[in-house]
Amino acid sequence: MGVITTGTTAPRRHQAAADPAEQARIAYWEEQARRLDWVTPWHTAHTWRPAEPTGELDADGEPVLSVPRIEWFAGGTLNVAHNCVDRHVAAGRGDKVALYFEGERGDRRAITYAELQREVSRAANALTALGIGKGDRVVVYLPVIPETIVITLAVARIGAIHSLVFGGFSAEALRFRVEDTGAKLLVTTDGQFRRGRAVPVKADADAAVAGENAVEHVLVVRRTTSPGEEHTVAWTPGRDLWWHEVVDAASDVHVPEAFDAETPLFIMYTSGTTGRPKGLVHTSGGYLTQASATHDLLFHPDPARRDQDVHWCTADLAWVTAHTYEIYGPLSNGVTQVIYEGTPDTPHPGRHFEIIERYGVTSYYTAPTLVRSLMAAFPDGPGDRWDLGTVRVLGTVGEATNPEAWRWFRGHVGAGTAPVVDTWWQSETGATVLSPRPTDAEFKPGCAARPLPGVSTRIVDDEGQEVPPGVQGYIVVEKTGPAMARTVWGDPQRYLDSYWRKFAAQGWFLAGDGARYDEDGDTWILGRIDDVLNVAGHRLSTIEIESALVSHPWVVEAGVAPTAHPRTGHAVTAFVVLRPEAGGTPATEITEALRAHVAREIGPIAKPADVVVVPDLPKTRSGKIMRRLLTQLYEGTPLGDTTSLQNEPAVGAIAAVLAARTEGQS
């Protein structure tokens, strides 16, 4: 396939490969890039070198492939933080609110773009004073508080690389990321407020940096400790530093430097559903271009009212969704947004509705698992208890949305009229690939619809042939966008093997999800490829069976896992979370009712062989159900990696349920 290079001043090699459609695609991304401030214009818009045989053979006699090379806006320089903060102040919008922060306890702050500029400048000066510079790695282990966004932008401002870690992760999960990145600085907090109580954090941070690593300092935000009580926090003199003593004391004037477009911006670790988590490297110019463009396209249906929009992406700031649609996308577009520290049901299940009303949220972007939780708490909707009339766009991300939950979401949160951008994308792609548009006239509940401008996908079989409508295949990204991850940190071979090897001949990115076309050519995502069940030769999607289960009035959430069966290969085993009113129903009645319901909705072949009632399902921080763990728990085999779970206690709770069932049968 060779090298495809397109640009305005550089010679175009292998120009025959860049057909008119490809040239138009590149021109589209150049147009989007011009929405940003560039210090130096690029000379080459895009270079793509696919995985190709090197002429060598590996130990098994298979051809050795080169690692793909992706480059966007070569020669261009910019500063990411300037584009997210300073340019809005320079344009006279410094008094506009950038962040409405709401703490779980009810403490609130409104931070303008001018105030954010000063805070980021202080943090950038503090980082420089601590010896952090271009290319150095900073691990951020903080909850959803303003300091998390401030330090993230400050790291970007000085050309360093950030890696955010979910504040609920264990010390071991944090240790891996600190050591894998070779971080010089860890930014953490004394504690965080979660589910109505102060949860200590510093001890886990200390345990994570206790071994061999490159950490020189631990910068600590005071969140749960009152002023004057700092001495109660475990401390390593010389290494540990208080944020309020270091950052707050720094100058609030900082002149940002311009960096090359391909300068690494952050390392995002995948969920680790198989093997050790992969550190995906995203770069500056291309990532910011696609984050900014897709945020604008998806969440601002009425350009005339853009200045009045209030955006809320509910993801934890450590998740890639928050990087793209809670930090870089919204701030690059100069919008006002909400960030919330706590859990959605504290102190009551309508906390999110309360926040939407308080700040006049216009776009509400959340996970299907949260939608299902709200549906369980308010099956008939929130009624007139909160005013949700400002909502103009709804969005979902993480997994395909069950149609029943989709209808409830639009009907009760979007007044039956708000568009739902049911987005499909991944940590690897960096930004949305498939989604309905907020300007669409009609929607199919749970359907990812079609690719956004500038990217393209296919659904293919094992040989790379496009499948007909109704047939499940692999979804591949045929043309990736500028936000595509460039490599796996420290392991480019894994980048090749995980994503590009299977369809190297075509140059396609293997997303790892199954999908199918409908008769209209729209795409339906069916879950991870390894979440497909093979029952007596029939390939069944876990998502479809789960959606059938959730449509039953007793079920609020369902996880379906394949378990070994000597005759059919796989058996369908369903783990369900019930609504409170179904709690006293006998287990046998629940099982038979749900088996019959699935048979009616899909067909007898999809009936669960067993139904297990559990208090919760294990999920990653992005809301994906860890079905692999369900299989391992049911079969009693050793558990794989659990470091990515946002609710690790769910594993023990399910194990206890299964153990009690075993005892009851003996």
N, C-alpha and C positions, 0 to 999 in steps of 0.2 A: 504493500500500500504506500510505503514511502512517507515522506514528510510533507505535510500541508502547512504552508506558511502564508498568511495574508496580512497585508498592511498597506500603508500609504506611501512610504518612502523606500522601504527595503525591497530588494528584488524578490519575486515570488517563485520559489522553487516548486517543481512538480505542479505547475499551475493547472494542468489538465485535470488533476484530481479535485481542484476546487471548482465545482460546477456552479452555475448561477444561483441555485438554491442555497448552496453553502456560502457563497459570497454574500447573499442577502442576509443569511443568519448572522454572519460575522458583523455585517454592517449594523444589524439590529443591536448587537451587544456594544458596538462602538457608540451608537446613539445613546444607549443607557449609561455607558461610562461617562459620557459628557455631562450627565446630570451632577457629577461630582466635581470638586476642585482638584485639578492636577497642577503640580508645580512645573513638571516637565511632560510634554506630550509624548505618547508612545510612538514608536516607529514601526512596530509589527503588532498587529492586533491579536493574532492567534497562531500558535505553532502546535501541531499535534503529531507526535511520533508514536505510532501504535507498537504493541508488542510484536516483535518479529524474530524469526530464527537467526541466531548468531553464527550458525555454521558448525557449532559444537554440539556434542551429545552428552547427556548426563549419565550417571552410573547405570541407569536402566535402559540406556540406548535411545532415550527420547530427545528430540531437539531442544536445546537450550534457547529460551526466549529472552529478549531484552525487556527491561522494565519500561512501560510506557512513559512518555514525557509530554506533559501538558504545560503550556505557557500562554498567558494572556497579557496583553498590553505591555509587551517588552519595550524597555527603554523609558517607559513612563514612570514618574515618581509622584508620590502623594503622601499625605499624613492622614491616617484613618481617624484619629481623634479630632483633628482639625475639621474633617468633614462631618463629624457627628456633633460637634459643639461650637468651635470658634467661628465657623463661617456663618452660623445663624446669628451669633452675637454681632458679628461685623455687618450683617445685613439689617440690623436694627431690631432683631427679635429677641434680644437678651432678656426682656421682661416676661416672655412667654414661659409658662410652666413646662418644664421638661419631664419631671417626675412627680407624681403624687405617690408618696410612700405611706402605706398603712401597716403598722405593726400588729401582731396578733393581739397584743394587749389593748389596742385601740389608740396607741400613740401615732401621730401623723405629722408629716412634713410635706410642704410644697416647695420644690426646688426649681428655680428658673434656669434657663440656659446660661445666663450670666453667672449665677451662683455655681452651676455645674462646672463652668469653665474655670472658675477660681479653685474649686475643690480638686479638679483633675490636675490643674497646674501645680498645686501644693503637693499632690501625691507624686507627680512626675519628678519634681525637684527632690522629694524625699527618696525616691527610688535611686536617682542618680547619686545622691549623697551616700547611699548604702552600697554603691559600687555596681548597680545594675545598669547594663547597657545593651546595645543592639545584639540580638541573638541570644541573650541570657534568658533562662526559663524561670518563670514565677508561677508557683502553684497557689491557687486561691481556694481556701476551704472555709467558705462563709455561707450564711443563710441569705435569704432574699432581703437585703438591706441596701440603703444607698451606697454604703462604702464598697459593696461588691461591684457595682457599676463604675464607681469612681476609680478603683484600683485597676479594673479591667481596661478602662480607657487610658489610664496613665501608663500602663505597661505598653499598650499599643502606641502611645504617643512618643515613647522613647525608642521604639523599634525592638523592644524585647518580645518574648513569646509567652503568652499566658496559657495555663491549663486549669480550668475551674473544676472543682470536685464537689459533688453533692454533699451538703452539710450533714446528711444522715448516714453517710458511708462510714464503715468501720475504720479503725486505725490501720488494719492490714491493707484495705483497699487504698487508703491514702498513701501508705508506705510505698506500695507498688508504683504509684504515679509519681511520687517524689523521686524515687530511685530511677525509674525508667526515663524521666525527662532530664535528670541531672540538674534539678532546680537549685538555684542559689538562694532563693527566698521562698518562704512559706508565709502566706497571709491567712490568719485565722482569727478566731474570736474566743472570748472567755466562755461564752455559752450562747444558746439561742432559745427563743421562746417557741415552744411547740406543744400543741394540745393542752394549753392552759398552764404549762409549767416551764420553769427555766431548766434547760437541758445542758449539762456541762459539755464543753467541746475541747477545751485546751488540753485535757489529759490525753485524748485520742491523738491530738496533734503532736504532743510530746512523744507518745509511743511511736508515732510514725517516723519521727526524725531521730530516734534513739540509736539506730544502727549506722552502717556505713553509707554516707551520702554526701552530696556537695552543698547542703544547706549551710549558709553562713549566718542568717538571721531568721527569726520568727517574729513577724509583725502582728500584734494582737489588737483587735478592735474591742473596746469595752462595750459590751451589749447588755449583759445580765448583772454585772457587778456595779454597785453604786459607787459614786465618787468617794474616795477615801478608803475604800475596801479593797484596793488593788492588791494589798499584801496577802489577801486570802487566796489568790491565784498562784498555782505552782509556777516557779520562775527559774530560768537559767540565766544568771547575770552575764552580760556580754553578748549573749545570743538573742535573748528575747527583748522586744521593744514594744512599748505601748504606742498605738496609733496616735492618740491624742497628744503625746509628747513629741512625736517625730513628724507626723504629717501635718497636724494642725499648726505646728510652729514653723513650717516651711513657707517660703515666699509663694504668693498666689499669682506670680507672673512667670510664665514659661513660654519660650518661643519654640514651637514644634519644628522638627527637622523632617524633610521629605525623604522617603525611602522608596526603593525600587518596588514596582508592583508585585513582584514575586517574592518579596520579603515575607517569611513566615509570620503569621499573625497569632495563631493559636493551635494547640494540640487538643483534639477532642477524642476522648477514649470511648470506644464502642461499649455496648452493654456486656460483652464477654459471655454471650450465651453458649459459646463453645470455645474452649481453650482460654488463653490469657487475653485480656482486652487489647485491642489494637489502638495505637495512638495515631489518629488521622491528622495530617498536617494540612491546614488551610492557610492560604497566602492572602495578601492584603488587597491589591487592586481588583482582582477578579472577584474575590469573595464579596467585597463591599459593593461592587457593582450589582451583582445578582441579588444580594440581600436587600439593597435599597430598591431596586426595580420591582422585585416580586412583592415586597411589602406594600409598595405604592399601588400595584395592580390589584392585589387581593383585598386590601382593607380600606380603600378609599374610592368607593363607587361614584361619589359625587365630588368632582374636583372643586366645584364652587363652595363646598362646605368643608374643605380639607382643614382649614385653620380652626374649625370648631371640633374636629374629631378628637376623641379620647380613646386611645387604644389600650387594651388589656390582654396580654398573653400571660396565661396563668402558670406557665412552666417554671420550674426551678431554674435559676440563672445558670446552673452548671450544665444544663441540657442544651443540645445544639439548637433546638427550637427557640430557646430564649436568646442564644447568641444572635440568631438571625432575625427574630421577630419580637425581641424584647430589649435588645441592646443596639446592635448595629443598624438594622433596617429602620426601625422607628426614629432613632436619633439622627441618622443620616438624612431623613426626610423632615426633620424639625417638628415632629408631632409631640403632643402631650400624651403621656401614658401612665398607667397605674402599675405599681409593684406592691405585692402583698407578702408579708413574711410568713404567715401561718398556714394552718390546715383549713380546708374549706368548711369543715363542720365545727369549728371552734369560734365562739362558745355555743353556736347553734347551727343547724344545717343550712340555714339561709344566709350565711355570712357573705357569700359571693353576691347574692341578690342585693344585699344591703350596700355592698361596695359599688356595684353597678349604679345604684340609685344615687349614692353620695357624690360620685364624681361624674355622673352623666356619661358613662361608658358608651361609646358608639360601635366599637368592634370588640368582640369577646371571643378569644381564641383559646380553646381548651382541649382536653383529652376525652375520648369516648368513655373511659372509665369514670371520669368525673361526671359526665353527663348521666351515666347510668346511676351513679350515687345520688345525684339530684333527683332523678326520676323516682328512685326508691323512697326518698324522703318526701317528695311532693308529687305523688302519682297523678293528681289532678292539677298540677301546676302551682305556682306560688300565689295565684289569685291576685287580689289587689293589696296584698300586704306590703309589696315594694313596687315602686314605679320603674318599670324596665322600658319605658317608652323611648328612651334615647338610642336603644340598640338598633343599628342599621345593617350590621354584618355579623354573622356568626361563623366560627371556624372550628374545625376539629383536626387533630393530628395525633399520630402515634400508632394507631391501627385503623383498619376500616371500621366505620361506625355501623353498629347494628341498625337496620332500618327502623325498628321500633323506637330505639333511643333517638334516632335522627328526627322522627316525626314529633316526638315529645319535645325535643330541643327547639325545633323551629316553631312548633305550635305554642309552647308556653313561655319561652324566653325571647323568641323572635316574633311574637304576635301573629304567627302564621304567615308572615310576609317577608321577613328578613331572609336574604340569601344565605346559604350555608356553603362556605368554601371548605369542602371535605378534602383536605390536602394529603397528597402522598409524596414523601421524600425521605431522605435518610441522612444520617450523620455524614456519610460519604459524599452525597451530592451537595450538601451545604445550604440548599434552598429548595423551595417547592418545585417539583417536576410535573406532577399531574394535579389538576384541580378544576372544579367548575369555576366560572367567573362570577363575581358579585353582580354583574350585569345580565346574567343568563335569565331567560324568561321562565324556564322550567328546570326542575331538578329531579334526579333519581336518588332516593334515599340510600346512602351508603356507597354511592358510585363515585370513583375518583375522576371520572369524565375523560379529560383529554389533556395533552401536554400544554404547558404554558409556552408563550413565544420564545424562540431561541433554543429550545431543546426538543428532542424527539425520542419516542420509545417504540418498542415492538414487543409482541408476545410470541415467543418461538418455542419449538420443541428441542429435543436434545441435539438434533442435527442443525439447528439454526433456521429451520423453515418456519415461516409464519403460520400460526394455527388458525383454523376457521372459528367463527363465532361459537361460543358455548363450550369450547374445548380449553381445558386448563393447560397453561404453558409457563415458561419462565418469562418474567418481564425483564427486558434489558433496556438500558439507556443507549440509544443509537448515537445521539449527539448530546454530549454533556455541556453544561453551562460553565461560566467562568468560576463559579464557587466550588467546583469539583475538587475534592481532596487530591493533593499532588503525590502523596506517598504515605507510608506508615512509618512513624518516627523510629529511626534506627533499624528498620527492617524492610527495605524496598522489595525484597524477594517475596515477602508476605503480601505486599500490595499487589504484585503481579499474580501470585497464586490465588489469592482470595477473590479478586474482582475481574481479572482480565484474561486468565489462561483459558477458560472454557470456550470463549468465543473470540480467541485471539485473531483468528483468520478474518473475522468480520470487523474487529476493532470495537466490540461492544462491551459495555460495563455490565457485569452480572449483578443485579441488585439483590438476589437471594430471596425474592418474593415470588409466589405464584400468582397468576392473574388470568383473566379471560376477557375476550371481547363479547359484547352483546350484539344483537342484530343491527344496532345503530352504529357499531364501531366504537362505542365507548368502553373504557377499561374499568374492570372491577378487580380490586386487589383481594386476594384470597389468603393472605398470610404467608409466613415463611415457608420456603420450599420444604424444609425439614418438618413442618407442621402439617404436611399432607398425609392422610391416612390411606393405607392400601388394604381395604377390607374385601377379601375374596376376589381380588382382581379389580375392584372398583376404587378409583382415586377420589377421595372425599376431602373437602376443605374444612379445616377446623373452624374457620370464620363463619362459614355457612351454617354449620351445626350449632355453633354458639349463638348465632343470630336467631335461629329457630327456638332455642331454649329460652333466650331472653324475651322473646315475644309471648311466652307463657306468663300469665298474671302472677304466678308465685315467684318467679325468678327475676332477680335484679342484675345478676352477673353470672357468667358461665365461662369455664375454661375446659376445653376438650383436648384430651391427650391420647395418643396411640399407646396401647399396652399389648404385650405379646399374647398371641392366641395360636394354639397348635394347629387349628384347622383353617382359620381365615387369614392368618398372617398377623393382622392387627385387629384389635377390638377397640371399639369406641368407648372410652371411659370419660364420663362427664363429672366435673366438679362444679357445684352450683352454690351460689350465695342466695339465700331466700329472703323475700320480704318478711317483715315482722309478723304479718297476719298468717303466714304459712308455717311459722315456727313449730307449732304443735302437731303438725300433720305426721302420721306414722311414716317411717322411711320406706316401707314397701309401697304405700299409696303414692308417695312422691315419685318413686322410681317408675312405677307403672304409668302414672299420669304423664310424666315427661317423655318416656319412651314412646307412648302413643302420640303425643303431640309432635315429636320430631318425625315420626312416620307419616303423619298427615302433612306436615310442612314440606318435607323433602322426599321421603320414601322409606320403606321398611329397611333398606340396606344401611341407612344412616342411624338407625335406632341405637342409642347407647347400650352397651352390654351391662354397664353398671353406672349408677348415679351416686355420687358422694356429696353429702351436704357439708359445707365447710364455712367457717366464719369469714374467710378472706382468701383471695388468690394472690400468689406471688407475682409481683410486677416489677419491671425495671422502672427507673425514674421517669422514663418517657411514657409509661402507662402500658407497655407491652406485657402481656401475660407470659410468664416463663413456663411454657407448656412442657419443655424438657424436664423441669424439676417435678412437675406433676407425674410424669411417667416414672421418673426415678423413685419418687416417694411411694407410688402405688406398687411398683415392682420390688421395692426394698433394695434397690441397687445403690451404690455410692453416689452421692450428690456431686454434680459438677460445680463450676464456679458460681458462687452466690453473692459476690462482692458488688454486683450492679443492682441488687434489689433495693427498692425504696422502703419495703416493708418486710424485712427479714423475719420478724416474729411469725409471719404467716406460715413459714415452712414448718416451724415447730407445732403450730396449731393444727395443720393438716396431718402431720405425723401422728399427733395425739388422737385425732379422729379416726385415722386408719387403724391405729393400735387398738382403740376401743372396739372397733368393728371386729377385729380379729379375735379379741378376747370374748366378745359376745357370741362368736360362731363356734368357739372351741368348747 
